Amino acid sequence: MAQEILNKVEYIVIFISEFARCYGLSAAQAYRYLNRYKAIDFLDEQYNVAHTQSFEDMVQNMAGYCQRHGGAIV
C-alpha cells in the first residue's frame, strides 16, 4: 500500500512539472491551476489508468478536462 501511494505521488509531481513545461508555467502555477480545476483529484482517482498513458497525452487530456471545468489554458 505504501509503495502504491509513493508511486502515485511521484507520478503527480512529475505530471505537474510536465504540465508546467508544456504551458510555460512555474511548477507552483501549474499546481494551483490543476488543483483549482480538480485535475489533481482526477489524477489521484484515476491513477491506475492515467499512469499507463504518455505524459504528452495526459497533459493534453488534463488541459481539456480543466477547460471543461472553467480553466482557460487550451
PQR file of N, CA, C, O and H, with PARSE charges and radii, in Angstrom:
ATOM      1  N   MET A   1       0.825  -1.199   0.000 -0.4000 1.5000
ATOM      2  CA  MET A   1       0.000   0.000   0.000 -0.0000 2.0000
ATOM      3  C   MET A   1       0.860   1.250   0.000  0.5500 1.7000
ATOM      4  O   MET A   1       0.590   2.175  -0.766 -0.5500 1.4000
ATOM      5  N   ALA A   2       1.889   1.306   0.837 -0.4000 1.5000
ATOM      6  CA  ALA A   2       2.748   2.480   0.921 -0.0000 2.0000
ATOM      7  C   ALA A   2       3.464   2.733  -0.404  0.5500 1.7000
ATOM      8  O   ALA A   2       3.616   3.885  -0.812 -0.5500 1.4000
ATOM      9  H   ALA A   2       2.109   0.554   1.459  0.4000 1.0000
ATOM     10  N   GLN A   3       3.904   1.677  -1.076 -0.4000 1.5000
ATOM     11  CA  GLN A   3       4.595   1.843  -2.358 -0.0000 2.0000
ATOM     12  C   GLN A   3       3.644   2.405  -3.416  0.5500 1.7000
ATOM     13  O   GLN A   3       4.052   3.218  -4.245 -0.5500 1.4000
ATOM     14  H   GLN A   3       3.781   0.742  -0.745  0.4000 1.0000
ATOM     15  N   GLU A   4       2.395   1.981  -3.392 -0.4000 1.5000
ATOM     16  CA  GLU A   4       1.413   2.496  -4.339 -0.0000 2.0000
ATOM     17  C   GLU A   4       1.198   4.000  -4.138  0.5500 1.7000
ATOM     18  O   GLU A   4       1.081   4.750  -5.107 -0.5500 1.4000
ATOM     19  H   GLU A   4       2.063   1.321  -2.719  0.4000 1.0000
ATOM     20  N   ILE A   5       1.146   4.425  -2.896 -0.4000 1.5000
ATOM     21  CA  ILE A   5       0.983   5.851  -2.589 -0.0000 2.0000
ATOM     22  C   ILE A   5       2.200   6.627  -3.070  0.5500 1.7000
ATOM     23  O   ILE A   5       2.050   7.691  -3.670 -0.5500 1.4000
ATOM     24  H   ILE A   5       1.241   3.816  -2.109  0.4000 1.0000
ATOM     25  N   LEU A   6       3.392   6.122  -2.821 -0.4000 1.5000
ATOM     26  CA  LEU A   6       4.610   6.783  -3.278 -0.0000 2.0000
ATOM     27  C   LEU A   6       4.646   6.879  -4.803  0.5500 1.7000
ATOM     28  O   LEU A   6       5.040   7.908  -5.351 -0.5500 1.4000
ATOM     29  H   LEU A   6       3.514   5.257  -2.334  0.4000 1.0000
ATOM     30  N   ASN A   7       4.242   5.820  -5.481 -0.4000 1.5000
ATOM     31  CA  ASN A   7       4.202   5.834  -6.944 -0.0000 2.0000
ATOM     32  C   ASN A   7       3.228   6.900  -7.449  0.5500 1.7000
ATOM     33  O   ASN A   7       3.524   7.624  -8.399 -0.5500 1.4000
ATOM     34  H   ASN A   7       3.922   4.984  -5.036  0.4000 1.0000
ATOM     35  N   LYS A   8       2.076   6.985  -6.807 -0.4000 1.5000
ATOM     36  CA  LYS A   8       1.060   7.955  -7.205 -0.0000 2.0000
ATOM     37  C   LYS A   8       1.564   9.379  -6.985  0.5500 1.7000
ATOM     38  O   LYS A   8       1.397  10.238  -7.850 -0.5500 1.4000
ATOM     39  H   LYS A   8       1.835   6.396  -6.034  0.4000 1.0000
ATOM     40  N   VAL A   9       2.171   9.626  -5.844 -0.4000 1.5000
ATOM     41  CA  VAL A   9       2.698  10.957  -5.543 -0.0000 2.0000
ATOM     42  C   VAL A   9       3.786  11.323  -6.551  0.5500 1.7000
ATOM     43  O   VAL A   9       3.799  12.436  -7.076 -0.5500 1.4000
ATOM     44  H   VAL A   9       2.306   8.928  -5.141  0.4000 1.0000
ATOM     45  N   GLU A  10       4.684  10.400  -6.818 -0.4000 1.5000
ATOM     46  CA  GLU A  10       5.755  10.656  -7.780 -0.0000 2.0000
ATOM     47  C   GLU A  10       5.176  10.970  -9.161  0.5500 1.7000
ATOM     48  O   GLU A  10       5.635  11.895  -9.831 -0.5500 1.4000
ATOM     49  H   GLU A  10       4.673   9.495  -6.392  0.4000 1.0000
ATOM     50  N   TYR A  11       4.183  10.213  -9.579 -0.4000 1.5000
ATOM     51  CA  TYR A  11       3.551  10.441 -10.873 -0.0000 2.0000
ATOM     52  C   TYR A  11       2.940  11.838 -10.931  0.5500 1.7000
ATOM     53  O   TYR A  11       3.140  12.556 -11.911 -0.5500 1.4000
ATOM     54  H   TYR A  11       3.810   9.462  -9.034  0.4000 1.0000
ATOM     55  N   ILE A  12       2.205  12.231  -9.906 -0.4000 1.5000
ATOM     56  CA  ILE A  12       1.526  13.523  -9.903 -0.0000 2.0000
ATOM     57  C   ILE A  12       2.547  14.661  -9.895  0.5500 1.7000
ATOM     58  O   ILE A  12       2.342  15.672 -10.567 -0.5500 1.4000
ATOM     59  H   ILE A  12       2.043  11.648  -9.110  0.4000 1.0000
ATOM     60  N   VAL A  13       3.630  14.518  -9.155 -0.4000 1.5000
ATOM     61  CA  VAL A  13       4.675  15.549  -9.132 -0.0000 2.0000
ATOM     62  C   VAL A  13       5.297  15.700 -10.519  0.5500 1.7000
ATOM     63  O   VAL A  13       5.480  16.819 -10.998 -0.5500 1.4000
ATOM     64  H   VAL A  13       3.797  13.697  -8.609  0.4000 1.0000
ATOM     65  N   ILE A  14       5.619  14.594 -11.155 -0.4000 1.5000
ATOM     66  CA  ILE A  14       6.195  14.646 -12.499 -0.0000 2.0000
ATOM     67  C   ILE A  14       5.176  15.218 -13.481  0.5500 1.7000
ATOM     68  O   ILE A  14       5.532  16.004 -14.359 -0.5500 1.4000
ATOM     69  H   ILE A  14       5.470  13.685 -10.765  0.4000 1.0000
ATOM     70  N   PHE A  15       3.916  14.828 -13.337 -0.4000 1.5000
ATOM     71  CA  PHE A  15       2.874  15.353 -14.222 -0.0000 2.0000
ATOM     72  C   PHE A  15       2.787  16.874 -14.110  0.5500 1.7000
ATOM     73  O   PHE A  15       2.704  17.566 -15.124 -0.5500 1.4000
ATOM     74  H   PHE A  15       3.626  14.190 -12.624  0.4000 1.0000
ATOM     75  N   ILE A  16       2.805  17.393 -12.892 -0.4000 1.5000
ATOM     76  CA  ILE A  16       2.735  18.847 -12.685 -0.0000 2.0000
ATOM     77  C   ILE A  16       3.918  19.517 -13.390  0.5500 1.7000
ATOM     78  O   ILE A  16       3.746  20.550 -14.037 -0.5500 1.4000
ATOM     79  H   ILE A  16       2.873  16.831 -12.068  0.4000 1.0000
ATOM     80  N   SER A  17       5.090  18.948 -13.272 -0.4000 1.5000
ATOM     81  CA  SER A  17       6.274  19.508 -13.933 -0.0000 2.0000
ATOM     82  C   SER A  17       6.126  19.498 -15.441  0.5500 1.7000
ATOM     83  O   SER A  17       6.484  20.470 -16.106 -0.5500 1.4000
ATOM     84  H   SER A  17       5.229  18.109 -12.747  0.4000 1.0000
ATOM     85  N   GLU A  18       5.608  18.424 -15.982 -0.4000 1.5000
ATOM     86  CA  GLU A  18       5.403  18.329 -17.430 -0.0000 2.0000
ATOM     87  C   GLU A  18       4.336  19.310 -17.907  0.5500 1.7000
ATOM     88  O   GLU A  18       4.483  19.922 -18.965 -0.5500 1.4000
ATOM     89  H   GLU A  18       5.318  17.635 -15.442  0.4000 1.0000
ATOM     90  N   PHE A  19       3.280  19.460 -17.143 -0.4000 1.5000
ATOM     91  CA  PHE A  19       2.225  20.414 -17.482 -0.0000 2.0000
ATOM     92  C   PHE A  19       2.800  21.828 -17.476  0.5500 1.7000
ATOM     93  O   PHE A  19       2.538  22.616 -18.385 -0.5500 1.4000
ATOM     94  H   PHE A  19       3.160  18.964 -16.284  0.4000 1.0000
ATOM     95  N   ALA A  20       3.584  22.143 -16.446 -0.4000 1.5000
ATOM     96  CA  ALA A  20       4.205  23.464 -16.338 -0.0000 2.0000
ATOM     97  C   ALA A  20       5.116  23.726 -17.529  0.5500 1.7000
ATOM     98  O   ALA A  20       5.065  24.803 -18.123 -0.5500 1.4000
ATOM     99  H   ALA A  20       3.797  21.504 -15.708  0.4000 1.0000
ATOM    100  N   ARG A  21       5.935  22.766 -17.877 -0.4000 1.5000
ATOM    101  CA  ARG A  21       6.864  22.912 -19.002 -0.0000 2.0000
ATOM    102  C   ARG A  21       6.106  23.144 -20.298  0.5500 1.7000
ATOM    103  O   ARG A  21       6.476  24.012 -21.089 -0.5500 1.4000
ATOM    104  H   ARG A  21       5.977  21.892 -17.394  0.4000 1.0000
ATOM    105  N   CYS A  22       5.060  22.384 -20.518 -0.4000 1.5000
ATOM    106  CA  CYS A  22       4.286  22.462 -21.758 -0.0000 2.0000
ATOM    107  C   CYS A  22       3.609  23.824 -21.920  0.5500 1.7000
ATOM    108  O   CYS A  22       3.507  24.339 -23.034 -0.5500 1.4000
ATOM    109  H   CYS A  22       4.759  21.679 -19.875  0.4000 1.0000
ATOM    110  N   TYR A  23       3.154  24.397 -20.826 -0.4000 1.5000
ATOM    111  CA  TYR A  23       2.402  25.646 -20.898 -0.0000 2.0000
ATOM    112  C   TYR A  23       3.176  26.865 -20.398  0.5500 1.7000
ATOM    113  O   TYR A  23       2.588  27.928 -20.200 -0.5500 1.4000
ATOM    114  H   TYR A  23       3.237  23.978 -19.922  0.4000 1.0000
ATOM    115  N   GLY A  24       4.471  26.729 -20.193 -0.4000 1.5000
ATOM    116  CA  GLY A  24       5.305  27.858 -19.799 -0.0000 2.0000
ATOM    117  C   GLY A  24       4.960  28.429 -18.436  0.5500 1.7000
ATOM    118  O   GLY A  24       5.010  29.641 -18.229 -0.5500 1.4000
ATOM    119  H   GLY A  24       4.950  25.865 -20.353  0.4000 1.0000
ATOM    120  N   LEU A  25       4.610  27.548 -17.506 -0.4000 1.5000
ATOM    121  CA  LEU A  25       4.258  27.964 -16.150 -0.0000 2.0000
ATOM    122  C   LEU A  25       5.326  27.503 -15.174  0.5500 1.7000
ATOM    123  O   LEU A  25       6.117  26.610 -15.476 -0.5500 1.4000
ATOM    124  H   LEU A  25       4.569  26.563 -17.674  0.4000 1.0000
ATOM    125  N   SER A  26       5.341  28.118 -14.008 -0.4000 1.5000
ATOM    126  CA  SER A  26       6.178  27.575 -12.935 -0.0000 2.0000
ATOM    127  C   SER A  26       5.452  26.343 -12.383  0.5500 1.7000
ATOM    128  O   SER A  26       4.258  26.162 -12.623 -0.5500 1.4000
ATOM    129  H   SER A  26       4.698  28.844 -13.763  0.4000 1.0000
ATOM    130  N   ALA A  27       6.159  25.521 -11.661 -0.4000 1.5000
ATOM    131  CA  ALA A  27       5.529  24.346 -11.051 -0.0000 2.0000
ATOM    132  C   ALA A  27       4.424  24.768 -10.093  0.5500 1.7000
ATOM    133  O   ALA A  27       3.378  24.122 -10.028 -0.5500 1.4000
ATOM    134  H   ALA A  27       7.129  25.669 -11.466  0.4000 1.0000
ATOM    135  N   ALA A  28       4.649  25.852  -9.346 -0.4000 1.5000
ATOM    136  CA  ALA A  28       3.635  26.335  -8.398 -0.0000 2.0000
ATOM    137  C   ALA A  28       2.381  26.811  -9.132  0.5500 1.7000
ATOM    138  O   ALA A  28       1.264  26.532  -8.698 -0.5500 1.4000
ATOM    139  H   ALA A  28       5.499  26.377  -9.399  0.4000 1.0000
ATOM    140  N   GLN A  29       2.564  27.530 -10.244 -0.4000 1.5000
ATOM    141  CA  GLN A  29       1.413  27.991 -11.030 -0.0000 2.0000
ATOM    142  C   GLN A  29       0.641  26.797 -11.599  0.5500 1.7000
ATOM    143  O   GLN A  29      -0.589  26.771 -11.564 -0.5500 1.4000
ATOM    144  H   GLN A  29       3.472  27.756 -10.597  0.4000 1.0000
ATOM    145  N   ALA A  30       1.370  25.822 -12.117 -0.4000 1.5000
ATOM    146  CA  ALA A  30       0.727  24.639 -12.685 -0.0000 2.0000
ATOM    147  C   ALA A  30      -0.055  23.892 -11.607  0.5500 1.7000
ATOM    148  O   ALA A  30      -1.188  23.466 -11.836 -0.5500 1.4000
ATOM    149  H   ALA A  30       2.369  25.844 -12.145  0.4000 1.0000
ATOM    150  N   TYR A  31       0.554  23.736 -10.432 -0.4000 1.5000
ATOM    151  CA  TYR A  31      -0.136  23.051  -9.341 -0.0000 2.0000
ATOM    152  C   TYR A  31      -1.436  23.780  -8.976  0.5500 1.7000
ATOM    153  O   TYR A  31      -2.491  23.158  -8.852 -0.5500 1.4000
ATOM    154  H   TYR A  31       1.474  24.081 -10.247  0.4000 1.0000
ATOM    155  N   ARG A  32      -1.348  25.091  -8.808 -0.4000 1.5000
ATOM    156  CA  ARG A  32      -2.547  25.855  -8.428 -0.0000 2.0000
ATOM    157  C   ARG A  32      -3.640  25.729  -9.492  0.5500 1.7000
ATOM    158  O   ARG A  32      -4.813  25.568  -9.157 -0.5500 1.4000
ATOM    159  H   ARG A  32      -0.491  25.596  -8.908  0.4000 1.0000
ATOM    160  N   TYR A  33      -3.267  25.800 -10.748 -0.4000 1.5000
ATOM    161  CA  TYR A  33      -4.234  25.674 -11.843 -0.0000 2.0000
ATOM    162  C   TYR A  33      -4.874  24.286 -11.837  0.5500 1.7000
ATOM    163  O   TYR A  33      -6.098  24.158 -11.864 -0.5500 1.4000
ATOM    164  H   TYR A  33      -2.314  25.931 -11.020  0.4000 1.0000
ATOM    165  N   LEU A  34      -4.042  23.258 -11.803 -0.4000 1.5000
ATOM    166  CA  LEU A  34      -4.552  21.886 -11.827 -0.0000 2.0000
ATOM    167  C   LEU A  34      -5.391  21.578 -10.596  0.5500 1.7000
ATOM    168  O   LEU A  34      -6.385  20.858 -10.688 -0.5500 1.4000
ATOM    169  H   LEU A  34      -3.047  23.362 -11.781  0.4000 1.0000
ATOM    170  N   ASN A  35      -5.006  22.108  -9.461 -0.4000 1.5000
ATOM    171  CA  ASN A  35      -5.770  21.891  -8.236 -0.0000 2.0000
ATOM    172  C   ASN A  35      -7.110  22.632  -8.304  0.5500 1.7000
ATOM    173  O   ASN A  35      -8.146  22.081  -7.933 -0.5500 1.4000
ATOM    174  H   ASN A  35      -4.198  22.693  -9.387  0.4000 1.0000
ATOM    175  N   ARG A  36      -7.085  23.873  -8.775 -0.4000 1.5000
ATOM    176  CA  ARG A  36      -8.318  24.681  -8.841 -0.0000 2.0000
ATOM    177  C   ARG A  36      -9.384  24.013  -9.708  0.5500 1.7000
ATOM    178  O   ARG A  36     -10.569  24.043  -9.376 -0.5500 1.4000
ATOM    179  H   ARG A  36      -6.243  24.320  -9.076  0.4000 1.0000
ATOM    180  N   TYR A  37      -8.961  23.414 -10.815 -0.4000 1.5000
ATOM    181  CA  TYR A  37      -9.918  22.810 -11.740 -0.0000 2.0000
ATOM    182  C   TYR A  37     -10.029  21.293 -11.575  0.5500 1.7000
ATOM    183  O   TYR A  37     -10.497  20.594 -12.474 -0.5500 1.4000
ATOM    184  H   TYR A  37      -7.998  23.390 -11.085  0.4000 1.0000
ATOM    185  N   LYS A  38      -9.597  20.800 -10.424 -0.4000 1.5000
ATOM    186  CA  LYS A  38      -9.806  19.418  -9.969 -0.0000 2.0000
ATOM    187  C   LYS A  38      -9.058  18.351 -10.766  0.5500 1.7000
ATOM    188  O   LYS A  38      -9.397  17.171 -10.682 -0.5500 1.4000
ATOM    189  H   LYS A  38      -9.218  21.368  -9.694  0.4000 1.0000
ATOM    190  N   ALA A  39      -8.050  18.748 -11.533 -0.4000 1.5000
ATOM    191  CA  ALA A  39      -7.285  17.754 -12.288 -0.0000 2.0000
ATOM    192  C   ALA A  39      -6.428  16.891 -11.363  0.5500 1.7000
ATOM    193  O   ALA A  39      -6.215  15.712 -11.647 -0.5500 1.4000
ATOM    194  H   ALA A  39      -7.774  19.706 -11.601  0.4000 1.0000
ATOM    195  N   ILE A  40      -5.935  17.455 -10.265 -0.4000 1.5000
ATOM    196  CA  ILE A  40      -5.147  16.670  -9.309 -0.0000 2.0000
ATOM    197  C   ILE A  40      -6.024  15.571  -8.708  0.5500 1.7000
ATOM    198  O   ILE A  40      -5.596  14.423  -8.589 -0.5500 1.4000
ATOM    199  H   ILE A  40      -6.107  18.412 -10.033  0.4000 1.0000
ATOM    200  N   ASP A  41      -7.241  15.925  -8.333 -0.4000 1.5000
ATOM    201  CA  ASP A  41      -8.176  14.925  -7.800 -0.0000 2.0000
ATOM    202  C   ASP A  41      -8.443  13.835  -8.822  0.5500 1.7000
ATOM    203  O   ASP A  41      -8.480  12.651  -8.488 -0.5500 1.4000
ATOM    204  H   ASP A  41      -7.589  16.858  -8.429  0.4000 1.0000
ATOM    205  N   PHE A  42      -8.630  14.247 -10.079 -0.4000 1.5000
ATOM    206  CA  PHE A  42      -8.880  13.283 -11.147 -0.0000 2.0000
ATOM    207  C   PHE A  42      -7.700  12.321 -11.294  0.5500 1.7000
ATOM    208  O   PHE A  42      -7.889  11.107 -11.380 -0.5500 1.4000
ATOM    209  H   PHE A  42      -8.600  15.209 -10.350  0.4000 1.0000
ATOM    210  N   LEU A  43      -6.484  12.867 -11.320 -0.4000 1.5000
ATOM    211  CA  LEU A  43      -5.300  12.018 -11.449 -0.0000 2.0000
ATOM    212  C   LEU A  43      -5.167  11.069 -10.270  0.5500 1.7000
ATOM    213  O   LEU A  43      -4.776   9.914 -10.438 -0.5500 1.4000
ATOM    214  H   LEU A  43      -6.331  13.853 -11.249  0.4000 1.0000
ATOM    215  N   ASP A  44      -5.488  11.547  -9.089 -0.4000 1.5000
ATOM    216  CA  ASP A  44      -5.435  10.704  -7.899 -0.0000 2.0000
ATOM    217  C   ASP A  44      -6.430   9.551  -8.012  0.5500 1.7000
ATOM    218  O   ASP A  44      -6.092   8.398  -7.745 -0.5500 1.4000
ATOM    219  H   ASP A  44      -5.806  12.486  -8.953  0.4000 1.0000
ATOM    220  N   GLU A  45      -7.647   9.871  -8.404 -0.4000 1.5000
ATOM    221  CA  GLU A  45      -8.700   8.847  -8.504 -0.0000 2.0000
ATOM    222  C   GLU A  45      -8.481   7.890  -9.673  0.5500 1.7000
ATOM    223  O   GLU A  45      -8.818   6.710  -9.578 -0.5500 1.4000
ATOM    224  H   GLU A  45      -7.922  10.808  -8.621  0.4000 1.0000
ATOM    225  N   GLN A  46      -7.922   8.386 -10.765 -0.4000 1.5000
ATOM    226  CA  GLN A  46      -7.772   7.582 -11.981 -0.0000 2.0000
ATOM    227  C   GLN A  46      -6.318   7.181 -12.257  0.5500 1.7000
ATOM    228  O   GLN A  46      -5.952   6.898 -13.398 -0.5500 1.4000
ATOM    229  H   GLN A  46      -7.648   9.345 -10.842  0.4000 1.0000
ATOM    230  N   TYR A  47      -5.514   7.161 -11.231 -0.4000 1.5000
ATOM    231  CA  TYR A  47      -4.086   6.862 -11.383 -0.0000 2.0000
ATOM    232  C   TYR A  47      -3.838   5.556 -12.132  0.5500 1.7000
ATOM    233  O   TYR A  47      -2.949   5.489 -12.980 -0.5500 1.4000
ATOM    234  H   TYR A  47      -5.811   7.392 -10.304  0.4000 1.0000
ATOM    235  N   ASN A  48      -4.611   4.526 -11.829 -0.4000 1.5000
ATOM    236  CA  ASN A  48      -4.367   3.210 -12.439 -0.0000 2.0000
ATOM    237  C   ASN A  48      -4.438   3.246 -13.953  0.5500 1.7000
ATOM    238  O   ASN A  48      -3.758   2.468 -14.622 -0.5500 1.4000
ATOM    239  H   ASN A  48      -5.333   4.581 -11.140  0.4000 1.0000
ATOM    240  N   VAL A  49      -5.240   4.127 -14.499 -0.4000 1.5000
ATOM    241  CA  VAL A  49      -5.327   4.269 -15.960 -0.0000 2.0000
ATOM    242  C   VAL A  49      -4.388   5.370 -16.434  0.5500 1.7000
ATOM    243  O   VAL A  49      -3.684   5.200 -17.429 -0.5500 1.4000
ATOM    244  H   VAL A  49      -5.793   4.759 -13.955  0.4000 1.0000
ATOM    245  N   ALA A  50      -4.374   6.495 -15.730 -0.4000 1.5000
ATOM    246  CA  ALA A  50      -3.598   7.657 -16.165 -0.0000 2.0000
ATOM    247  C   ALA A  50      -2.116   7.335 -16.321  0.5500 1.7000
ATOM    248  O   ALA A  50      -1.488   7.788 -17.277 -0.5500 1.4000
ATOM    249  H   ALA A  50      -4.946   6.633 -14.921  0.4000 1.0000
ATOM    250  N   HIS A  51      -1.550   6.566 -15.406 -0.4000 1.5000
ATOM    251  CA  HIS A  51      -0.108   6.335 -15.471 -0.0000 2.0000
ATOM    252  C   HIS A  51       0.294   5.418 -16.622  0.5500 1.7000
ATOM    253  O   HIS A  51       1.483   5.271 -16.905 -0.5500 1.4000
ATOM    254  H   HIS A  51      -2.061   6.198 -14.628  0.4000 1.0000
ATOM    255  N   THR A  52      -0.671   4.804 -17.281 -0.4000 1.5000
ATOM    256  CA  THR A  52      -0.346   3.963 -18.437 -0.0000 2.0000
ATOM    257  C   THR A  52      -0.286   4.775 -19.727  0.5500 1.7000
ATOM    258  O   THR A  52       0.148   4.268 -20.761 -0.5500 1.4000
ATOM    259  H   THR A  52      -1.637   4.923 -17.050  0.4000 1.0000
ATOM    260  N   GLN A  53      -0.717   6.028 -19.669 -0.4000 1.5000
ATOM    261  CA  GLN A  53      -0.697   6.912 -20.837 -0.0000 2.0000
ATOM    262  C   GLN A  53       0.596   7.727 -20.837  0.5500 1.7000
ATOM    263  O   GLN A  53       1.243   7.879 -19.801 -0.5500 1.4000
ATOM    264  H   GLN A  53      -1.069   6.440 -18.828  0.4000 1.0000
ATOM    265  N   SER A  54       0.961   8.241 -21.992 -0.4000 1.5000
ATOM    266  CA  SER A  54       2.151   9.099 -22.055 -0.0000 2.0000
ATOM    267  C   SER A  54       1.857  10.419 -21.346  0.5500 1.7000
ATOM    268  O   SER A  54       0.707  10.849 -21.262 -0.5500 1.4000
ATOM    269  H   SER A  54       0.436   8.117 -22.834  0.4000 1.0000
ATOM    270  N   PHE A  55       2.899  11.046 -20.844 -0.4000 1.5000
ATOM    271  CA  PHE A  55       2.710  12.353 -20.209 -0.0000 2.0000
ATOM    272  C   PHE A  55       2.173  13.356 -21.227  0.5500 1.7000
ATOM    273  O   PHE A  55       1.325  14.184 -20.894 -0.5500 1.4000
ATOM    274  H   PHE A  55       3.833  10.697 -20.912  0.4000 1.0000
ATOM    275  N   GLU A  56       2.659  13.288 -22.458 -0.4000 1.5000
ATOM    276  CA  GLU A  56       2.187  14.198 -23.504 -0.0000 2.0000
ATOM    277  C   GLU A  56       0.676  14.087 -23.683  0.5500 1.7000
ATOM    278  O   GLU A  56      -0.027  15.096 -23.722 -0.5500 1.4000
ATOM    279  H   GLU A  56       3.348  12.615 -22.728  0.4000 1.0000
ATOM    280  N   ASP A  57       0.183  12.856 -23.791 -0.4000 1.5000
ATOM    281  CA  ASP A  57      -1.263  12.645 -23.934 -0.0000 2.0000
ATOM    282  C   ASP A  57      -2.019  13.118 -22.702  0.5500 1.7000
ATOM    283  O   ASP A  57      -3.065  13.756 -22.819 -0.5500 1.4000
ATOM    284  H   ASP A  57       0.755  12.036 -23.759  0.4000 1.0000
ATOM    285  N   MET A  58      -1.498  12.810 -21.531 -0.4000 1.5000
ATOM    286  CA  MET A  58      -2.199  13.188 -20.301 -0.0000 2.0000
ATOM    287  C   MET A  58      -2.202  14.699 -20.091  0.5500 1.7000
ATOM    288  O   MET A  58      -3.181  15.244 -19.580 -0.5500 1.4000
ATOM    289  H   MET A  58      -0.648  12.291 -21.436  0.4000 1.0000
ATOM    290  N   VAL A  59      -1.133  15.380 -20.472 -0.4000 1.5000
ATOM    291  CA  VAL A  59      -1.113  16.839 -20.355 -0.0000 2.0000
ATOM    292  C   VAL A  59      -2.222  17.426 -21.222  0.5500 1.7000
ATOM    293  O   VAL A  59      -2.953  18.312 -20.782 -0.5500 1.4000
ATOM    294  H   VAL A  59      -0.338  14.937 -20.886  0.4000 1.0000
ATOM    295  N   GLN A  60      -2.346  16.937 -22.446 -0.4000 1.5000
ATOM    296  CA  GLN A  60      -3.406  17.430 -23.339 -0.0000 2.0000
ATOM    297  C   GLN A  60      -4.788  17.069 -22.791  0.5500 1.7000
ATOM    298  O   GLN A  60      -5.702  17.893 -22.810 -0.5500 1.4000
ATOM    299  H   GLN A  60      -1.752  16.217 -22.804  0.4000 1.0000
ATOM    300  N   ASN A  61      -4.934  15.863 -22.314 -0.4000 1.5000
ATOM    301  CA  ASN A  61      -6.222  15.435 -21.756 -0.0000 2.0000
ATOM    302  C   ASN A  61      -6.606  16.262 -20.534  0.5500 1.7000
ATOM    303  O   ASN A  61      -7.763  16.657 -20.389 -0.5500 1.4000
ATOM    304  H   ASN A  61      -4.192  15.193 -22.298  0.4000 1.0000
ATOM    305  N   MET A  62      -5.653  16.521 -19.667 -0.4000 1.5000
ATOM    306  CA  MET A  62      -5.955  17.285 -18.455 -0.0000 2.0000
ATOM    307  C   MET A  62      -6.189  18.761 -18.759  0.5500 1.7000
ATOM    308  O   MET A  62      -6.947  19.422 -18.049 -0.5500 1.4000
ATOM    309  H   MET A  62      -4.713  16.200 -19.785  0.4000 1.0000
ATOM    310  N   ALA A  63      -5.551  19.288 -19.800 -0.4000 1.5000
ATOM    311  CA  ALA A  63      -5.839  20.670 -20.219 -0.0000 2.0000
ATOM    312  C   ALA A  63      -7.297  20.760 -20.663  0.5500 1.7000
ATOM    313  O   ALA A  63      -7.993  21.718 -20.330 -0.5500 1.4000
ATOM    314  H   ALA A  63      -4.934  18.752 -20.377  0.4000 1.0000
ATOM    315  N   GLY A  64      -7.754  19.763 -21.414 -0.4000 1.5000
ATOM    316  CA  GLY A  64      -9.162  19.717 -21.826 -0.0000 2.0000
ATOM    317  C   GLY A  64     -10.092  19.539 -20.652  0.5500 1.7000
ATOM    318  O   GLY A  64     -11.154  20.161 -20.597 -0.5500 1.4000
ATOM    319  H   GLY A  64      -7.188  18.984 -21.685  0.4000 1.0000
ATOM    320  N   TYR A  65      -9.708  18.700 -19.714 -0.4000 1.5000
ATOM    321  CA  TYR A  65     -10.509  18.467 -18.510 -0.0000 2.0000
ATOM    322  C   TYR A  65     -10.671  19.769 -17.733  0.5500 1.7000
ATOM    323  O   TYR A  65     -11.772  20.125 -17.313 -0.5500 1.4000
ATOM    324  H   TYR A  65      -8.846  18.195 -19.759  0.4000 1.0000
ATOM    325  N   CYS A  66      -9.553  20.474 -17.549 -0.4000 1.5000
ATOM    326  CA  CYS A  66      -9.610  21.751 -16.825 -0.0000 2.0000
ATOM    327  C   CYS A  66     -10.463  22.763 -17.575  0.5500 1.7000
ATOM    328  O   CYS A  66     -11.233  23.507 -16.966 -0.5500 1.4000
ATOM    329  H   CYS A  66      -8.658  20.185 -17.891  0.4000 1.0000
ATOM    330  N   GLN A  67     -10.327  22.790 -18.892 -0.4000 1.5000
ATOM    331  CA  GLN A  67     -11.119  23.733 -19.686 -0.0000 2.0000
ATOM    332  C   GLN A  67     -12.620  23.451 -19.493  0.5500 1.7000
ATOM    333  O   GLN A  67     -13.412  24.384 -19.361 -0.5500 1.4000
ATOM    334  H   GLN A  67      -9.702  22.186 -19.387  0.4000 1.0000
ATOM    335  N   ARG A  68     -13.000  22.198 -19.477 -0.4000 1.5000
ATOM    336  CA  ARG A  68     -14.416  21.841 -19.278 -0.0000 2.0000
ATOM    337  C   ARG A  68     -14.900  22.224 -17.888  0.5500 1.7000
ATOM    338  O   ARG A  68     -16.103  22.343 -17.656 -0.5500 1.4000
ATOM    339  H   ARG A  68     -12.356  21.440 -19.584  0.4000 1.0000
ATOM    340  N   HIS A  69     -13.967  22.416 -16.966 -0.4000 1.5000
ATOM    341  CA  HIS A  69     -14.322  22.823 -15.602 -0.0000 2.0000
ATOM    342  C   HIS A  69     -14.059  24.299 -15.350  0.5500 1.7000
ATOM    343  O   HIS A  69     -14.027  24.738 -14.200 -0.5500 1.4000
ATOM    344  H   HIS A  69     -12.990  22.319 -17.155  0.4000 1.0000
ATOM    345  N   GLY A  70     -13.870  25.069 -16.419 -0.4000 1.5000
ATOM    346  CA  GLY A  70     -13.732  26.512 -16.293 -0.0000 2.0000
ATOM    347  C   GLY A  70     -12.341  27.073 -16.513  0.5500 1.7000
ATOM    348  O   GLY A  70     -12.167  28.291 -16.472 -0.5500 1.4000
ATOM    349  H   GLY A  70     -13.896  24.712 -17.353  0.4000 1.0000
ATOM    350  N   GLY A  71     -11.351  26.237 -16.745 -0.4000 1.5000
ATOM    351  CA  GLY A  71      -9.993  26.709 -16.960 -0.0000 2.0000
ATOM    352  C   GLY A  71      -9.823  27.371 -18.320  0.5500 1.7000
ATOM    353  O   GLY A  71     -10.608  27.130 -19.237 -0.5500 1.4000
ATOM    354  H   GLY A  71     -11.493  25.247 -16.778  0.4000 1.0000
ATOM    355  N   ALA A  72      -8.803  28.202 -18.447 -0.4000 1.5000
ATOM    356  CA  ALA A  72      -8.601  28.968 -19.667 -0.0000 2.0000
ATOM    357  C   ALA A  72      -7.426  28.458 -20.510  0.5500 1.7000
ATOM    358  O   ALA A  72      -7.277  28.886 -21.655 -0.5500 1.4000
ATOM    359  H   ALA A  72      -8.166  28.399 -17.702  0.4000 1.0000
ATOM    360  N   ILE A  73      -6.596  27.565 -19.987 -0.4000 1.5000
ATOM    361  CA  ILE A  73      -5.477  27.041 -20.755 -0.0000 2.0000
ATOM    362  C   ILE A  73      -6.001  26.007 -21.740  0.5500 1.7000
ATOM    363  O   ILE A  73      -6.733  25.088 -21.373 -0.5500 1.4000
ATOM    364  H   ILE A  73      -6.717  27.217 -19.057  0.4000 1.0000
ATOM    365  N   VAL A  74      -5.606  26.181 -23.014 -0.4000 1.5000
ATOM    366  CA  VAL A  74      -6.060  25.245 -24.048 -0.0000 2.0000
ATOM    367  C   VAL A  74      -4.847  24.653 -24.719  0.5500 1.7000
ATOM    368  O   VAL A  74      -4.982  23.833 -25.627 -0.5500 1.4000
ATOM    369  H   VAL A  74      -5.012  26.928 -23.312  0.4000 1.0000
TER
END
